[in-house]
Amino acid sequence: SMLGIYSLVSGANRRLGTRLMIGGIIYTFLAAHIITALGLYNKQSLYSFLEHESFAKNLSFIVFHPVNFFRHILGFKHLSFLAGILAPLLFLPLFSLELYVGLPVFFQIFLCHRAIEFGRAYYAAPLIPLMFIAVVFFLRKIKRQRLILVLALVVLVSCICSNFGQNILGYLREEKLSDRNFYGVKNIYEKRFYQASPKAKAAWKFINLIPPGAPVMATADLCAALAMRKTVYCFPYPYAEQDVLRDEKVNLEELERYLEKVKYLLLNLEYKGYGAGSYPSFSLSEFIRVTGHLVDSRRWRVILQEEGLILLEKNES
């Protein structure tokens, strides 16, 4: 849609611009509702990160309450977030029409409270190429070659300097982090950023002990490394709704249903989360309770345990 608007405003191709704009709006609306209808994403979750819980309410908020909308998006947190991503580019993208192709991303950032409150940089990631493209188009408008070179050099130095900060993870409080592997790493140039931790090395050793093709269940942080296998389950039970996990206790009967399908169980006993969302955490004592139950049942035996990791194999006899 924004490419269509850009084509209309720039006068490049008005007919194509109109088709892109209308087609984009129809596609976005249909895609969102088809995904919901297929049950791939419930309606509340689809808009739950936005200021309101439905597409209609978000749209009506923008259309019928424009003063409140602009007051909301022009708040201090939003403007400081925007300044943080534009400052290294000397705010030059703002003077280029090409930047505004990314207006939907801006609206998502401004309407999505999580992008600002939690400093999640991936919300702004789609804007990065557009911002650099906008800088290039802005520099093309300048006729003085020397000024272009000076501005380009300043932008380059500024972007390099922006990589140096208090913490590569952003301004996060340490007590809020369950994984402190990169906490204290200030920039991408530090050697530690590229070095595997002793725990990471141990994790690969554990993974290599599992025979290729063997069905396995693992804590969510280890599932990615096992994803090429045909059967991989996320501990303690996949596809569970959040309310199933609310008590932060593993339901052993539910767990057993999935353990019937696997031969190996790989756990990070220090892993605090479940899945990729803000789910309840499992304490070390809960991991010990579960593994103790499995070993005591004599259906599972411990193959290896070190660096807070434990690998269990099912006894076939």
C-alpha positions in Angstrom: 0.0 0.0 0.0 2.8 2.4 0.9 4.6 1.6 -2.3 1.4 2.5 -4.1 1.1 5.8 -2.2 4.8 6.5 -3.0 4.2 5.9 -6.7 1.2 8.3 -6.6 3.0 11.1 -4.7 6.3 10.8 -6.7 4.3 10.7 -10.0 6.3 7.6 -11.1 3.3 5.5 -12.2 -0.1 6.6 -11.0 -2.0 3.6 -12.4 0.3 1.1 -10.8 0.4 3.1 -7.6 -3.4 3.0 -7.3 -3.5 -0.7 -7.9 -0.7 -1.4 -5.3 -2.4 0.8 -2.7 -5.9 -0.8 -3.1 -4.5 -4.3 -3.5 -2.2 -3.9 -0.4 -5.1 -2.8 1.8 -7.4 -5.7 0.6 -4.6 -8.2 1.0 -3.7 -7.1 4.5 -7.3 -7.2 5.6 -8.0 -10.6 4.1 -4.7 -12.2 5.2 -5.4 -11.2 8.9 -8.9 -12.6 8.8 -8.0 -15.8 6.9 -5.2 -16.5 9.4 -7.7 -16.0 12.3 -10.4 -18.1 10.6 -7.9 -21.0 10.1 -7.1 -20.9 13.8 -3.5 -20.1 13.1 -3.7 -17.1 15.4 -6.6 -16.1 17.6 -8.2 -12.7 17.0 -7.2 -11.4 20.4 -3.5 -12.4 20.0 -3.4 -10.9 16.5 -3.9 -7.4 17.9 -3.0 -8.0 21.5 0.4 -6.2 21.2 -1.4 -3.1 19.8 -3.1 -0.4 21.9 -6.5 -2.0 21.3 -7.4 -5.7 20.9 -9.1 -5.6 17.4 -8.4 -4.2 13.9 -11.7 -2.2 14.0 -10.9 -0.6 17.4 -7.4 0.3 16.4 -8.7 1.9 13.1 -11.5 3.7 14.9 -9.1 5.0 17.5 -7.0 6.5 14.6 -9.9 7.9 12.6 -12.3 9.2 15.3 -9.8 10.2 18.0 -7.0 11.8 15.9 -6.0 14.2 18.8 -5.6 11.3 21.2 -3.8 9.2 18.6 -1.2 11.9 17.8 -0.8 12.6 21.5 -0.2 8.9 22.0 2.4 8.5 19.2 4.1 11.8 20.0 4.8 10.9 23.6 8.3 11.1 25.1 8.9 7.4 24.9 7.9 7.1 21.2 9.9 10.2 20.2 13.0 9.1 22.1 12.8 5.7 20.5 12.5 7.3 17.1 15.3 9.7 17.8 17.5 6.7 18.8 17.2 5.0 15.4 17.4 8.2 13.4 20.2 10.0 15.2 23.1 7.9 13.7 21.8 9.0 10.3 21.7 12.6 11.3 17.9 12.6 10.8 18.5 12.9 7.1 15.9 10.1 6.2 13.1 12.4 7.4 13.8 14.7 4.4 13.4 11.9 1.9 10.0 10.7 0.5 11.4 7.2 0.3 11.4 6.8 4.1 7.6 7.1 4.3 7.2 3.8 2.4 7.8 2.4 5.8 4.9 4.2 7.5 3.1 1.0 8.4 6.2 -0.1 10.4 6.2 3.3 12.2 2.6 2.9 13.0 3.2 -0.6 14.4 6.0 0.7 16.6 3.9 3.6 17.8 0.8 1.5 18.5 2.6 -1.5 19.9 3.4 -0.9 23.5 5.9 -3.8 23.7 8.2 -2.2 21.1 8.7 0.8 23.3 8.3 -0.6 26.8 10.7 -3.6 26.3 13.0 -2.0 23.7 12.6 -4.8 21.2 14.8 -3.7 18.3 13.3 -6.3 15.8 10.2 -4.1 15.6 12.3 -1.4 13.9 14.4 -3.9 11.8 12.3 -3.5 8.6 13.0 0.2 8.7 16.8 -0.1 8.6 17.1 -0.7 4.8 14.5 2.0 4.1 16.4 4.5 6.2 19.6 4.0 4.4 17.8 4.1 1.0 16.3 7.4 2.1 19.7 8.8 3.0 21.0 7.9 -0.5 18.0 9.5 -2.2 18.5 12.6 0.0 22.2 12.9 -0.8 21.3 12.6 -4.5 19.4 15.9 -4.3 22.6 17.7 -3.2 24.5 19.3 -6.0 27.8 19.9 -4.1 30.0 16.8 -4.3 32.1 17.8 -1.4 29.1 18.3 0.9 27.9 14.8 -0.1 31.2 13.2 0.8 31.3 15.1 4.2 27.7 14.0 5.1 28.3 10.4 4.0 31.5 10.2 6.1 29.8 11.7 9.2 26.9 9.2 8.8 29.3 6.3 8.4 31.3 7.3 11.6 28.1 8.0 13.5 26.7 4.5 12.6 29.9 2.8 13.7 29.9 4.7 17.0 26.2 3.8 17.6 27.4 0.2 18.0 29.1 1.2 21.2 26.7 1.3 24.2 26.1 0.3 27.7 25.0 -3.2 26.7 24.4 -4.9 23.4 21.1 -6.3 24.8 19.8 -2.7 25.3 19.0 -1.0 28.5 17.8 -4.0 30.4 18.0 -4.6 34.1 20.1 -7.7 34.9 17.5 -9.1 37.4 15.0 -9.2 34.5 17.2 -11.5 32.4 17.1 -15.3 32.7 19.9 -15.7 30.1 22.9 -13.6 31.0 25.2 -15.0 28.4 25.7 -11.7 26.6 24.9 -9.4 29.5 27.8 -6.9 29.9 28.9 -7.3 26.3 28.9 -3.6 25.1 29.3 -4.0 21.4 29.7 -6.4 18.5 33.4 -5.9 18.4 34.1 -7.6 21.8 35.7 -11.0 21.5 33.2 -12.5 24.0 30.4 -11.9 21.5 31.9 -14.5 19.2 33.1 -17.0 21.8 31.1 -20.0 22.8 30.5 -20.3 26.5 31.4 -23.5 28.4 27.7 -24.2 28.6 27.2 -23.8 24.9 30.2 -26.2 24.2 28.7 -28.7 26.6 25.3 -28.4 24.9 26.8 -29.4 21.6 28.6 -32.3 23.2 25.2 -33.5 24.6 23.5 -33.1 21.3 26.1 -35.1 19.5 25.6 -37.9 21.9 22.0 -38.3 20.6 21.9 -40.7 17.6 20.8 -39.1 14.3 17.1 -39.5 13.8 16.3 -40.4 17.4 13.1 -38.7 18.7 14.0 -36.2 21.4 12.4 -33.8 23.8 14.4 -30.7 25.0 14.0 -27.4 26.7 13.0 -24.7 24.2 16.5 -23.1 24.2 18.0 -26.3 22.8 15.2 -27.2 20.3 16.6 -25.0 17.5 19.8 -27.1 17.4 17.7 -30.2 17.1 15.2 -28.8 14.6 16.6 -30.9 11.7 15.3 -34.1 13.3 12.0 -35.6 12.3 10.6 -35.7 15.9 11.5 -32.9 18.4 9.2 -31.9 21.2 9.5 -28.9 23.5 9.7 -29.6 27.2 7.5 -30.0 29.1 4.7 -30.5 26.6 4.3 -28.9 23.2 1.4 -26.8 22.0 0.2 -26.1 25.6 -1.9 -23.1 26.3 -0.4 -20.6 28.7 -3.0 -21.3 31.4 -1.9 -24.9 31.5 1.5 -23.7 32.7 0.3 -20.9 35.0 1.0 -22.8 38.2 4.7 -23.1 37.1 4.5 -26.8 37.9 5.0 -29.6 35.3 2.0 -31.8 35.0 3.7 -35.2 35.0 0.7 -37.0 33.5 0.6 -34.6 30.6 4.4 -34.9 30.2 4.2 -38.7 30.1 2.0 -38.5 27.0 4.8 -37.0 25.0 7.6 -38.9 26.6 6.0 -42.1 25.1 7.0 -40.7 21.7 10.6 -39.9 22.4 13.8 -41.8 23.3 16.0 -39.0 24.7 15.3 -36.1 27.0 17.7 -33.1 27.0 17.2 -30.4 29.6 18.9 -27.2 30.6 18.3 -27.1 34.3 19.0 -23.4 34.4 16.6 -22.5 31.6 14.0 -20.1 33.0 11.4 -19.9 30.3 9.2 -21.9 28.1 8.8 -21.3 24.4 9.5 -17.8 22.9 7.0 -15.8 24.9 6.6 -14.4 28.4 5.5 -17.8 29.8 5.9 -18.9 33.4 9.4 -20.0 34.4 10.4 -23.3 35.9 12.6 -23.3 38.9 15.7 -25.5 39.4 13.8 -27.4 42.1 11.0 -28.2 39.6 13.5 -29.5 37.0 15.0 -31.7 39.8 11.6 -32.9 40.8 10.8 -34.0 37.2 14.1 -35.6 36.4 14.1 -37.3 39.8 10.6 -38.7 39.1 11.8 -40.1 35.7 15.0 -41.7 37.1 13.1 -43.2 40.1 10.6 -44.7 37.7 13.5 -46.7 36.2 12.2 -46.0 32.7 14.9 -43.4 32.2 18.6 -43.4 32.9 21.0 -40.5 33.1 23.7 -40.6 30.4 25.5 -37.4 31.2 25.1 -34.3 33.5 27.3 -31.3 33.5 27.2 -27.4 33.2 23.6 -27.5 34.3 22.6 -29.8 31.5 21.3 -33.3 31.8 20.7 -36.0 29.1 18.4 -39.0 29.8 17.8 -42.0 27.7 14.7 -44.2 27.9 15.2 -47.8 29.1 13.7 -50.1 26.5 13.7 -53.1 28.8 
